[in-house]
Amino acid sequence: MTEAPIVRVESVPVPEEATAEFIESFDGATIRLVHFGGPGTRGDVLMVPGWTEPSEKYTEVALDLIDRGFRVHAIDPRGQGMSQRLKEGDERGRIDDFSKHVGDLRAAVDHLGAERLTLLGHSMGGLATLSYLAEGGRADCAILSAPATRIFPSVVQRMGARAAAALLKAVGQGDRPLSPEGGQAMEFEGNTLTSDPERHAMLRDLLLEDERLTLPRTYAHMVAAMHDQHAKLSKEGALDQITVPTVIVSLPDDEWVNPAHHHKVAEACPAHVTVSEIPGAKHEVLMERDEYRDQFWDIFDSHCEAYLPPLSEEST
C-alpha cells in the first residue's frame, strides 16, 4: 500500500479518520482509493463517481452512508482526481477504451476484499458499475444514480457528439478537448448539475485548494469509448450475467443522460434491475437540494432493506 493524500477544506468535512491509498490496476495504472471509515455493521460501500469528480466531493454522501452503518470507500476513476492521468510518455491515463474503467473498478473491489459489498455508481461511474456487473462482477447490492447508459436525452445531441468524436479521432485529434476548462464547476449560475448552491460550491472549493484535482476535459477518445460501451451493452444477452439486485435512480428532467434508456436496461434484465424516478432533480441528485436527496435516500434505504439485512440477522 502507498499512502495517498486527501484534500481537506472547510466546506467539505472529510472525517479525521479518513485515509487514502494508491493501488495498482490491471495494467499498472495508479488508482486512488479513499477510505472514509464507518462501523461496517451493514457491510462496505464503494462509491464510483462520475466523470471529472474526485472522491472528496462525495464526503457528505459518505457521512450519510456511515450514519446508516456502512464502512465507506470511494475510487477516483482513471483520468481524474489523483488517479492516473494522461501525460507525455505514459498513455495509461487516456480513456480510449471503457474497459479500463471496468478493470479499475474490478481492481478496487478485489483490493477491498469486502465480505459484503454495495456499489454506488453515479453517471459515468454508474455505467462503469453496470458494465462490471454485466461481466459477472461481484457485489451484494448496487445503486446506480443517473447512470450514463446513454449520454444526452436528445438524439440530435447524441448523434452530434458521436460524429464529432469520430471525426476528430479519424484526423488524429482524439485527445482534443470537447468541453471548456472547468466545466460547470466554477459558476453556479446556469449550471445543469444541481440546484443547490452550497453543494455546488463544494467541488469549486476543492479545486481552488489543490490543483491536483483539476478537472479533466472531455475529449474525443473518451466520448467514442463511451459510445462503444453503449453499443456493447445493447447487444442481445449483454446483461445476462447480472445477478446483483440493482436499482437505477433515474431523473426524468436530466439534461446529461437519457433517462428513457434506463427503462430499456431494466427491460433487458427484469429479474435483477429496477428503475425508480425522482422528477425535478438535476443530474447530480446526490448534490441536490434536500427535497431531492431525501427521495434518493428513501430509494436507497428501501433497496438495501430488501437485499441487505443486518449482518446479525444473516448469522442467526
FENRALIN-V131784 format. One record per residue. N is the residue number from 1. PHI is phi in radians with two decimals (* if undefined). D_FIRST is the distance of its C-alpha to the first C-alpha in Angstrom with 1 decimal. Layout:
N	PHI	D_FIRST
N	PHI	D_FIRST
//
This chain:
1	*	0.0
2	-1.95	3.8
3	-1.11	6.4
4	-2.09	9.2
5	-1.36	12.9
6	-2.21	15.3
7	-1.57	18.9
8	-2.16	21.4
9	-2.35	25.2
10	-1.06	28.1
11	-1.38	28.9
12	-2.19	25.5
13	-1.38	24.7
14	-1.08	21.0
15	-0.99	20.6
16	-1.03	19.7
17	-1.40	17.2
18	-1.13	15.3
19	-2.30	11.6
20	-2.54	9.6
21	-2.57	6.4
22	-1.72	6.7
23	-2.06	6.7
24	-1.74	9.2
25	-1.50	12.6
26	-1.04	15.5
27	-1.90	16.8
28	1.56	13.8
29	-1.11	14.1
30	-1.59	11.4
31	-2.14	11.4
32	-1.59	10.7
33	-1.99	10.6
34	-1.90	12.4
35	-1.95	12.9
36	-1.44	16.4
37	1.66	17.0
38	2.18	20.2
39	-1.26	22.0
40	1.36	21.3
41	-1.22	24.9
42	-1.83	25.4
43	1.78	22.1
44	-1.96	19.3
45	-2.10	20.0
46	-1.93	18.0
47	-1.58	19.8
48	-2.11	20.3
49	-1.17	22.0
50	-1.44	24.9
51	-1.01	25.3
52	1.41	24.5
53	-1.43	23.0
54	-1.42	19.9
55	-1.03	18.2
56	-1.03	19.8
57	-1.04	23.2
58	-1.68	22.7
59	-1.03	22.4
60	-1.08	25.9
61	-1.09	25.3
62	-1.04	22.2
63	-1.12	24.5
64	-1.10	27.2
65	-1.24	24.9
66	-1.06	23.8
67	-1.08	27.5
68	-1.57	28.0
69	1.68	25.7
70	-1.60	22.6
71	-1.64	18.9
72	-2.07	18.0
73	-2.36	15.3
74	-2.52	15.9
75	-1.92	14.9
76	-1.48	16.0
77	-1.01	18.0
78	-0.91	17.9
79	1.59	20.3
80	-2.63	20.1
81	1.01	18.3
82	-1.93	15.3
83	-1.40	14.5
84	-0.89	15.9
85	-1.87	19.5
86	-1.26	22.5
87	-2.57	23.3
88	-1.05	25.7
89	1.51	24.8
90	-2.54	21.9
91	-1.68	23.2
92	-1.14	20.1
93	-1.41	20.4
94	-1.36	24.0
95	-1.68	24.8
96	-1.88	27.6
97	-2.64	26.8
98	-1.17	25.8
99	-1.09	24.1
100	-1.10	21.1
101	-1.11	20.6
102	-1.16	21.2
103	-1.13	18.7
104	-1.15	16.0
105	-1.11	17.0
106	-1.09	17.1
107	-1.09	13.5
108	-1.16	12.5
109	-1.08	15.0
110	-1.11	13.8
111	-1.15	10.2
112	-1.16	11.8
113	1.02	14.3
114	-1.17	16.7
115	-1.15	20.0
116	-2.42	22.0
117	-2.22	20.9
118	-1.94	22.9
119	-1.82	22.3
120	-2.18	23.8
121	-2.01	24.3
122	-2.03	26.5
123	0.93	28.7
124	-1.06	26.7
125	-1.13	23.9
126	-1.20	26.6
127	-1.15	27.7
128	-1.09	24.2
129	-1.15	24.1
130	-1.06	27.6
131	-1.12	26.9
132	-1.08	24.0
133	-1.14	26.3
134	-1.18	29.1
135	-1.66	27.1
136	1.45	26.9
137	-1.04	23.5
138	-1.57	22.7
139	-3.00	23.2
140	-1.80	25.8
141	-2.87	27.0
142	-2.52	26.8
143	-2.23	28.3
144	-1.99	28.9
145	-1.66	30.1
146	0.78	32.5
147	-1.11	30.7
148	-1.46	31.7
149	-1.27	33.4
150	-2.61	36.0
151	-1.50	35.9
152	1.13	38.9
153	-1.28	41.7
154	-1.57	44.2
155	-1.05	45.0
156	-1.07	46.2
157	-1.08	42.9
158	-1.11	40.9
159	-1.13	43.3
160	-1.13	43.3
161	-1.12	39.5
162	-1.12	39.4
163	-1.16	42.2
164	-1.12	40.8
165	-1.13	37.5
166	-1.12	39.3
167	-1.14	41.6
168	-1.12	39.0
169	-1.09	37.0
170	-1.12	40.3
171	-1.81	41.1
172	1.32	37.7
173	-2.03	36.6
174	-1.10	33.8
175	-1.64	31.6
176	-1.29	34.4
177	-1.16	33.6
178	-1.96	35.7
179	-2.24	34.8
180	-1.25	35.5
181	-1.13	32.9
182	1.53	31.4
183	0.92	32.9
184	-1.85	34.3
185	-1.35	31.7
186	-1.57	33.8
187	-2.18	37.2
188	-1.25	37.9
189	-1.06	41.5
190	1.49	41.9
191	-1.28	38.4
192	-1.99	38.3
193	-1.83	34.9
194	-2.69	35.8
195	-1.73	38.9
196	-1.81	37.1
197	-1.15	37.1
198	-1.22	34.8
199	-1.27	32.0
200	-1.08	32.6
201	-1.22	32.2
202	-1.06	28.6
203	-1.15	27.2
204	-1.00	29.6
205	-1.11	28.5
206	-1.11	24.8
207	-1.16	25.9
208	-1.24	28.2
209	-1.37	25.5
210	-2.54	22.9
211	-1.20	23.8
212	-1.16	20.3
213	-1.62	21.2
214	-0.76	24.4
215	-1.19	25.6
216	-1.22	25.8
217	-1.66	29.4
218	-1.22	30.5
219	-2.30	31.6
220	-1.07	33.7
221	-0.98	31.1
222	-1.17	29.2
223	-1.05	32.5
224	-1.11	33.6
225	-1.12	30.4
226	-1.15	30.9
227	-1.10	34.5
228	-1.10	33.7
229	-1.21	31.3
230	-1.01	34.2
231	-1.11	36.5
232	-1.08	34.3
233	-1.32	34.0
234	-1.51	37.7
235	-1.19	38.7
236	-1.02	40.5
237	1.46	38.3
238	-1.12	35.1
239	-1.81	34.0
240	-1.15	35.3
241	-1.47	32.0
242	-1.26	31.1
243	-2.18	31.4
244	-1.52	29.3
245	-1.07	31.6
246	-2.28	31.1
247	-2.05	33.0
248	-1.69	33.4
249	-1.60	34.3
250	-1.83	36.7
251	-2.05	38.4
252	-0.99	41.9
253	-1.76	42.2
254	-1.11	38.9
255	-1.80	39.6
256	-1.91	36.3
257	-2.19	36.1
258	-1.64	39.0
259	-1.14	39.2
260	-1.08	42.0
261	-1.23	39.7
262	-1.03	37.6
263	-1.21	40.6
264	-1.17	40.8
265	-1.07	37.3
266	-1.11	38.3
267	-1.14	41.5
268	-1.38	39.7
269	-2.48	37.7
270	-1.15	39.9
271	-1.31	38.7
272	-2.30	35.2
273	-2.15	35.2
274	-2.20	37.3
275	-2.20	37.9
276	-2.17	38.6
277	-1.94	39.9
278	-2.22	39.9
279	-1.11	42.8
280	1.61	42.8
281	-1.31	39.1
282	-1.47	37.6
283	-0.97	34.6
284	-1.63	31.8
285	-1.09	33.2
286	-1.31	30.2
287	-1.91	31.1
288	-1.51	34.7
289	-1.13	37.3
290	-1.02	37.3
291	-1.06	40.2
292	-1.63	38.0
293	-1.06	34.6
294	-1.06	36.5
295	-1.16	37.7
296	-1.04	34.3
297	-1.20	33.1
298	-1.09	36.3
299	-1.14	35.4
300	-1.02	31.8
301	-1.12	33.0
302	-1.10	35.8
303	-1.13	33.5
304	-1.21	31.0
305	-1.09	33.9
306	-1.32	35.3
307	-2.10	32.2
308	-2.28	29.9
309	-1.12	32.0
310	-0.89	30.5
311	-1.01	28.5
312	-1.12	31.2
313	-1.25	33.7
314	-1.16	31.8
315	-1.53	31.8
316	-1.67	35.5
//
